[in-house]
């Protein structure tokens, strides 16, 4: 199998592990920085160049698109799709996951339980915002963060006020979301690959620090999810359209709610917590998808010859 990994650098842990796993299984794999790709369309021809050379036949692409280059990176993913390449997460699904509000709207529209959430531009009525989501602690998330730090856990009205001042100073919209951890609840992350959960961890986050993800400074420990939680994680990824996803959930008060779905899950903390190879299942998924695509083409070709 000829595999392309779209990533800014092989030094990134997840990218390096995916390259290692693909080569371990005997595949030819190239890591391409999406910002170095040139997209060419002429008539019915769709070509991609990298470093001045045309990219040859590719069976599957695994996108690891950084938020800072999301616009261009997703165009590259879409271009590979136009060439008929198997995409392990297509551009539309990645974009849906990146838009935190639209992601929650899609989940709620399909009847999934999500934490109380409010979107606002005016932080003058902080107490009212907090009351609408059930009180502190809360999550504050930037919308359209453009690669900058985008999430913060606030355990008091004072820390929330400081966070919102920072967010509004950056000129961004924001959402405030119910968040429960510690004795009253658990923050769970499930890694979904295809139609199954291949790993799950409990996450203890560090409050009061604006960061790109909740994983910054967090502590992880492996957990066993219940059957309903597994089904919830798999269904959440399916609704957003992702084949590989990290689904973040809050378990509290006898309920599990989904509060975020991520399209490029970091493998380092998950592998460290579980002690298992989690890059391998992603490569295995690519193998299955490529085989299924080839079988479908063979069936159509056989039907056309009758």
C-alpha positions as CSV (number, residue, x, y, z in Angstrom):
1,X,0.0,0.0,0.0
2,X,1.2,3.5,-0.9
3,X,0.3,5.7,2.0
4,X,0.7,9.5,2.5
5,X,0.7,11.1,5.9
6,X,-0.1,14.8,5.8
7,X,1.8,16.4,8.7
8,X,4.0,19.4,9.3
9,X,6.9,17.4,10.8
10,X,8.0,13.8,11.4
11,X,9.2,15.0,14.8
12,X,5.6,15.2,16.0
13,X,5.1,12.0,18.1
14,X,1.8,10.9,16.5
15,X,3.2,11.4,13.0
16,X,6.3,9.5,13.8
17,X,4.4,6.6,15.3
18,X,2.1,6.4,12.3
19,X,5.1,6.2,9.9
20,X,6.7,3.5,12.1
21,X,3.5,1.5,12.2
22,X,3.0,1.7,8.4
23,X,6.5,0.6,7.7
24,X,6.4,-2.1,10.2
25,X,3.4,-3.6,8.2
26,X,5.4,-3.4,5.0
27,X,3.8,-0.3,3.4
28,X,5.5,2.5,1.5
29,X,4.7,5.7,3.4
30,X,5.6,9.3,2.7
31,X,5.2,12.2,5.0
32,X,4.2,15.4,3.2
33,X,3.9,18.8,4.7
34,X,0.6,20.1,3.3
35,X,1.9,23.7,3.0
36,X,4.6,22.4,0.6
37,X,2.0,20.9,-1.7
38,X,0.9,22.6,-5.0
39,X,-2.6,21.8,-6.2
40,X,-3.1,21.7,-10.0
41,X,-6.4,21.4,-11.9
42,X,-6.6,21.4,-15.7
43,X,-9.6,20.1,-17.5
44,X,-10.2,16.7,-16.0
45,X,-6.7,16.4,-14.7
46,X,-6.2,16.8,-10.9
47,X,-2.5,16.7,-9.8
48,X,-0.6,17.4,-6.6
49,X,3.1,18.5,-6.6
50,X,5.4,18.4,-3.6
51,X,8.8,19.9,-3.6
52,X,8.4,20.6,-7.4
53,X,7.7,16.9,-8.2
54,X,4.4,15.3,-9.0
55,X,3.0,13.0,-6.3
56,X,2.6,9.6,-7.8
57,X,-0.1,7.0,-7.2
58,X,-1.4,7.0,-3.6
59,X,-3.8,4.4,-2.1
60,X,-4.6,6.2,1.2
61,X,-4.1,9.5,3.0
62,X,-4.1,10.0,6.7
63,X,-4.4,13.8,7.4
64,X,-2.9,15.3,10.5
65,X,-3.7,18.9,9.7
66,X,-2.5,21.6,12.2
67,X,-5.0,24.3,13.1
68,X,-2.6,26.9,12.0
69,X,-2.7,25.7,8.4
70,X,-6.2,24.3,8.4
71,X,-7.5,26.3,5.4
72,X,-4.8,25.2,3.1
73,X,-4.3,21.8,4.6
74,X,-8.0,20.9,4.1
75,X,-7.8,22.0,0.5
76,X,-4.9,19.5,0.1
77,X,-7.0,16.7,1.7
78,X,-9.9,17.5,-0.7
79,X,-7.6,17.4,-3.7
80,X,-6.4,13.9,-2.8
81,X,-10.1,13.0,-2.5
82,X,-10.7,14.3,-6.0
83,X,-8.0,11.9,-7.2
84,X,-10.0,9.0,-5.8
85,X,-7.6,8.4,-2.9
86,X,-9.0,6.8,0.3
87,X,-9.1,9.4,3.0
88,X,-8.9,8.4,6.7
89,X,-11.0,11.5,7.7
90,X,-12.1,13.7,4.8
91,X,-11.9,17.4,4.6
92,X,-15.6,18.0,5.4
93,X,-15.5,15.9,8.6
94,X,-12.3,17.5,9.8
95,X,-13.8,21.0,9.3
96,X,-17.0,20.0,11.1
97,X,-15.0,18.8,14.1
98,X,-12.8,21.9,14.1
99,X,-15.9,24.1,14.5
100,X,-16.7,23.4,18.1
101,X,-20.2,25.0,18.1
102,X,-21.3,23.3,14.8
103,X,-20.0,20.0,16.1
104,X,-22.1,20.3,19.2
105,X,-25.1,21.3,17.2
106,X,-24.7,18.3,14.9
107,X,-24.6,15.9,18.0
108,X,-27.6,17.6,19.6
109,X,-29.6,17.4,16.4
110,X,-29.1,13.6,16.4
111,X,-30.3,13.3,19.9
112,X,-27.0,12.9,21.7
113,X,-26.6,14.2,25.2
114,X,-24.2,17.2,25.4
115,X,-23.3,19.4,28.4
116,X,-25.1,22.7,28.9
117,X,-23.4,25.2,26.5
118,X,-23.9,28.9,25.8
119,X,-22.3,30.9,23.0
120,X,-21.8,34.6,23.6
121,X,-19.8,37.7,22.6
122,X,-20.5,39.8,25.7
123,X,-18.8,38.8,28.9
124,X,-20.4,41.6,31.0
125,X,-23.0,39.2,32.5
126,X,-20.6,36.5,33.7
127,X,-22.8,35.2,36.5
128,X,-25.8,34.7,34.1
129,X,-23.6,32.8,31.6
130,X,-22.4,30.5,34.4
131,X,-25.9,30.0,35.8
132,X,-27.1,28.9,32.3
133,X,-24.7,26.0,32.3
134,X,-25.2,25.0,35.9
135,X,-22.4,26.8,37.7
136,X,-18.6,26.5,37.9
137,X,-16.4,24.7,37.0
138,X,-16.8,25.5,33.3
139,X,-14.9,25.2,30.1
140,X,-14.2,28.3,28.0
141,X,-13.4,27.6,24.3
142,X,-12.5,30.0,21.5
143,X,-14.4,29.7,18.3
144,X,-12.3,30.0,15.1
145,X,-9.1,30.1,17.2
146,X,-6.8,30.2,14.1
147,X,-4.2,28.1,15.7
148,X,-3.9,30.1,18.9
149,X,-4.6,28.7,22.4
150,X,-8.2,27.9,22.7
151,X,-9.5,26.2,25.8
152,X,-9.5,26.8,29.6
153,X,-10.9,25.2,32.7
154,X,-12.3,27.9,35.1
155,X,-13.2,26.9,38.7
156,X,-14.4,30.2,39.9
157,X,-16.2,33.4,38.6
158,X,-12.9,35.3,39.1
159,X,-10.9,33.0,36.9
160,X,-13.7,32.9,34.4
161,X,-13.7,36.7,34.2
162,X,-9.9,36.7,33.5
163,X,-10.3,34.1,30.9
164,X,-13.1,35.9,29.0
165,X,-11.1,39.2,29.1
166,X,-8.3,37.3,27.4
167,X,-10.6,35.7,24.9
168,X,-12.3,38.9,23.9
169,X,-9.0,40.7,23.7
170,X,-8.1,38.3,21.0
171,X,-11.2,39.2,19.1
172,X,-12.9,35.8,19.2
173,X,-16.3,34.5,19.9
174,X,-16.5,31.9,22.7
175,X,-18.6,29.3,24.3
176,X,-19.0,28.5,28.0
177,X,-19.7,24.9,28.8
178,X,-20.6,22.9,31.8
179,X,-17.6,20.8,33.0
180,X,-17.5,18.4,35.9
181,X,-14.5,16.4,37.1
182,X,-13.0,15.1,40.4
183,X,-15.4,13.6,43.0
184,X,-18.5,14.7,41.1
185,X,-17.6,13.4,37.7
186,X,-15.1,12.0,35.2
187,X,-13.5,13.5,32.1
188,X,-13.1,10.6,29.6
189,X,-11.4,10.4,26.3
190,X,-12.1,7.5,23.9
191,X,-10.0,6.9,20.8
192,X,-12.4,5.7,18.0
193,X,-10.9,3.9,15.0
194,X,-13.4,2.8,12.4
195,X,-16.4,1.4,14.3
196,X,-14.7,0.6,17.6
197,X,-13.1,2.2,20.6
198,X,-9.4,1.0,20.7
199,X,-8.4,3.0,23.9
200,X,-10.0,5.0,26.7
201,X,-8.6,7.1,29.4
202,X,-9.6,9.3,32.3
203,X,-8.2,12.7,32.1
204,X,-7.4,15.1,35.1
205,X,-7.0,18.5,33.6
206,X,-5.0,21.5,35.0
207,X,-7.4,24.4,35.7
208,X,-6.7,28.1,35.1
209,X,-4.4,27.7,32.1
210,X,-5.4,28.8,28.5
211,X,-4.0,26.1,26.2
212,X,-4.5,24.6,22.8
213,X,-6.2,21.5,24.2
214,X,-7.3,20.0,27.6
215,X,-4.4,17.6,27.3
216,X,-1.8,20.2,28.1
217,X,-0.6,19.5,31.6
218,X,-3.3,16.8,32.1
219,X,-2.8,13.4,33.7
220,X,-4.1,10.3,32.0
221,X,-5.0,6.9,33.3
222,X,-6.5,4.0,31.4
223,X,-10.2,3.2,32.1
224,X,-12.8,0.6,31.0
225,X,-15.8,2.2,29.4
226,X,-19.3,0.8,29.8
227,X,-21.1,-0.6,26.8
228,X,-23.3,2.5,26.4
229,X,-20.3,4.8,26.6
230,X,-18.5,2.9,23.9
231,X,-21.6,3.1,21.7
232,X,-21.9,6.9,22.4
233,X,-18.3,7.5,21.4
234,X,-18.6,5.5,18.2
235,X,-21.9,7.2,17.3
236,X,-20.4,10.7,17.9
237,X,-17.5,10.0,15.5
238,X,-20.0,8.6,12.9
239,X,-22.3,11.7,13.1
240,X,-19.4,14.1,12.5
241,X,-18.1,11.8,9.7
242,X,-14.8,10.8,11.3
243,X,-13.2,7.4,10.9
244,X,-10.5,8.3,13.5
245,X,-11.4,10.5,16.3
246,X,-10.9,11.3,20.0
247,X,-14.3,11.7,21.6
248,X,-14.3,13.6,24.9
249,X,-17.0,12.9,27.4
250,X,-18.1,13.9,30.9
251,X,-19.6,11.3,33.2
252,X,-21.6,12.8,36.0
253,X,-24.9,12.3,37.8
254,X,-25.4,9.0,36.2
255,X,-25.1,10.3,32.7
256,X,-22.4,10.5,30.1
257,X,-22.3,13.6,27.8
258,X,-20.1,14.3,24.8
259,X,-18.5,17.7,24.9
260,X,-16.0,17.5,22.0
261,X,-14.9,15.4,19.0
262,X,-11.3,15.8,17.7
263,X,-10.2,14.9,14.2
264,X,-6.4,14.6,14.9
265,X,-6.1,12.9,18.3
266,X,-2.7,13.0,19.9
267,X,-1.4,9.5,20.4
268,X,1.5,10.1,22.9
269,X,-0.6,10.5,26.1
270,X,-2.9,7.7,25.1
271,X,-0.1,5.2,24.4
272,X,1.7,6.2,27.6
273,X,-1.4,5.6,29.7
274,X,-2.4,2.4,28.1
275,X,1.0,0.9,27.2
276,X,-0.4,-0.2,23.8
277,X,0.3,0.5,20.2
278,X,-2.5,2.8,18.9
279,X,-0.9,3.7,15.6
280,X,-1.2,0.2,14.3
281,X,-5.1,0.1,14.4
282,X,-5.2,3.3,12.3
283,X,-2.9,1.7,9.7
284,X,-5.1,-1.4,9.8
285,X,-8.1,0.7,9.1
286,X,-6.4,2.2,6.1
287,X,-5.7,-1.3,4.8
288,X,-9.3,-2.3,5.2
289,X,-10.6,0.8,3.4
290,X,-8.2,0.4,0.5
291,X,-9.2,-3.3,0.1
292,X,-12.9,-2.4,0.2
293,X,-12.4,0.3,-2.4
294,X,-10.5,-2.1,-4.7
295,X,-13.2,-4.8,-4.2
296,X,-15.9,-2.3,-5.1
297,X,-14.1,-1.2,-8.2
298,X,-13.7,-4.9,-9.2
299,X,-17.4,-5.5,-8.7
300,X,-18.3,-2.5,-10.9
301,X,-15.9,-3.5,-13.6
302,X,-17.2,-7.1,-13.6
303,X,-20.8,-5.8,-13.8
304,X,-19.9,-3.5,-16.8
305,X,-18.5,-6.5,-18.7
306,X,-21.7,-8.5,-18.6
